[in-house]
Amino acid sequence: MLSRAAADTGREDLAAQIAFLLLRAAWETGTGPAQAAERDVAHRLFRTHAAEFWDFVRDADAVDLTTRSRSGLDSFITHPVKAARLCEQLSLLALFEYEHSDTALAQEVAAYIGAFGDRSPAVAHVVSDDWAFSVLSTTAVLMRSGRIDAARRVLRDAAVWTLDWIEHGSGFARAGDPAPVAVRQLLGSAYATLRVATDPSSYTLSVVLDLAYVFGFHDLYQDLVNDIDAVGAMATLVFERGLDDAELLARVHYSPDDDPPAEHHMAPTDGSPAGAAGAWFDCLARWATLRDRHIPSVVRAIGDATGSAA
């Protein structure tokens, strides 16, 4: 199988993507018994590979795993990418187990992620908007496990990193751009021969702002709204009003005082079949394949399992 081939070459993240694409297809083709069986297969496929990955890393030093590189010179890129892959894969495993009743395993995995975050900010140092989802899933599992201070730190670090690269660098490549484009966009400002125009828009900013708001980090949210305006940055995301009704919001306006703070916060949890069924993990799995959207009310529902910071 494709998923086994990916896992056997050390790309458990690609094995998970195959499972998520199957899951997404099942939800988008109906909610009958046949689709339920397909979703069950996708769940078991994901859990098999994610559990194997957990067995591989659980006794290993996460910093050592994610800083290995061929020359050492490429670690500026490879370390945050490997950290994002590790945290995303493990956070989704933990969130799956929370939803499917293995709370002990979920807590163990969440503790590993939290300990890694205490030692390295790499998961927050996204190299393109493709990795904003890793920030989302990592923050969600930290909140779900009650690690509120750690969740806040991830969001703050991601915000500072993103705004610094927009103000002093050339910003980030967008979700879906190939790796060479992402590297050129990230590093181009430092090399004349690679220099590209600064892109002030970022999906990562929408992730950070939305999670700060829904998880009750109101002072962080207020600071970010002000900082974005000061830097001239633009938060962006794809706003889904339904499966067949999606719109790119090229510049999301966030209000410092209103509730809801932005238009897409009005999207209900039942805006998709998975959301209507309360299948929060399946919502996350769908976003993992798309990398450019989320629904704040669903993210709130995940965090509300243990309560927000408010």
Secondary structure, DSSP 8 states (H G I E B T S, - for coil): -HHHHHHHTT-HHHHHHHHHHHHHHHHHT-SSHHHHHHHHHHHHHHHHHHHHHHHHHTTS-HHHHHH--SSSTTHHHHHHHHHHHHHHHHHHHHHHHHHTT-HHHHHHHHHHHHHHHHH--GGGS-SSGGGHHHHHHHHHHHHHTT-HHHHHHHHHHHHHHHHHHHHHS-B---TT--HHHHHHHHHGGG-GGG----B-EEHHHHHHHHHHHHTT-HHHHHHHHHHHHHHT-EE-EEEEEETTEEEEESS----SS-SSSSGGGG--GGGSHHHHTT-HHHHHHHHHHH-S---HHHHHHHHTTT----
